[in-house]
Amino acid sequence: MSDQGVDRSKRQFLTTALTVVGAVGTGYIAVPFLSQMQPSTKAKAAGAPVEIDISKMETGQLIRAAWRGKPVWVLNRTPEVLEILATETDKLADPNSLESNQPESSNNEFRSIKPEIFIAVGLCTHLGCSPTFRPEIAPNDLGEDWKGGFFCPCHGSGFDLAGRVFRGVPAPTNLDVPPHHYLSETRILIGDESGADA
């Protein structure tokens, strides 16, 4: 067969065009296939650290966030609360947090890096209900001995404002303190304790 009358430039153009179309088609097929192998945005967010800005927190205020599908509390404790925490240890099941889940940086009487800022997972260690924040002193429904804390309405467990469990309640351990560190004086990263604290 003779190559006479064949336009080589058209043949080259068609070959190049078909190669490009084939590559694009392969890309359209491969991208969804490969992307389904990656974790979803929701899955990535579920375990990702959460940054909290405390610059506008007032003394005595509790703010809530979510980390790994769990509520996380950040409490700005008053100087009066810090005094009470040091004196109420005889009513607690584990005042020194020896059997509790907390990072080494929070292994102290206040269970926090900075005494005034308390961070905890907001789930009762009994059956996982979310306790209510009850900062008032001696309310009628909790009695004269109540000096402020967290009260679980499901089965009556009580925790002080350092998340330490009171004696004689169903909850077996103190509230969990999640791993965290300070990115600056007013920014906290929950879920990661690898950074240096401010």
C-alpha positions, 0 to 999 in steps of 0.5 A: 500500500502506498503512502501517496495521497495521505496527509501526514499532518492530519494523521498526526493531529488525529493521533494526538487528539485521540491520545489527549481524549483517552488521557482525559477519559482515563482521568475522569474514571481514575479520580473518583476511584482514587478519591473514594479510597481517601477518608471523607472530610467528615471522617478527617474532622472527627479525629482532627484537633479543634482550636478554641479561642478564649480571648472573649471568655469572662471569669466564671464562663463555660464555653462548649465545643465538640471534639471527636463527636464529644462535648468539650468544656472550657471553664474560666474559673474564678479565684474563689473557685480555686480556693474552694478546690483546694479545701474540698478534697475530703469529699472526693473519691479521687482528689489527686486524680490518680485513677483518672484520664488526663495528660501529664500537663494537667496532673495537678490539683487543678487538673489544668495547665493554667489554674484558672482554665479547666478543660474537660470532656463533658461526659459522665464517666458512669454511663456517658450522660452529659452533666449540667454546669451548676456553678451556684453554691448551696442550691436548694436541689443539691443541698448546703454542701454543694460548692459548685460543679457539674451534676449528672441528671441521669444517675446523680453523679457529681463532680467539682469544678476540677471535674473530680468525682464526689464519693458515693456516686455512680461515676467511678472516675473523674471527668476526662481531660483531653490532650491539649496545649496552648497555641498562645495566651488565648488559643487552645488546641484540643486533641494534641498536646505535642506543642509547647505551652505559652 
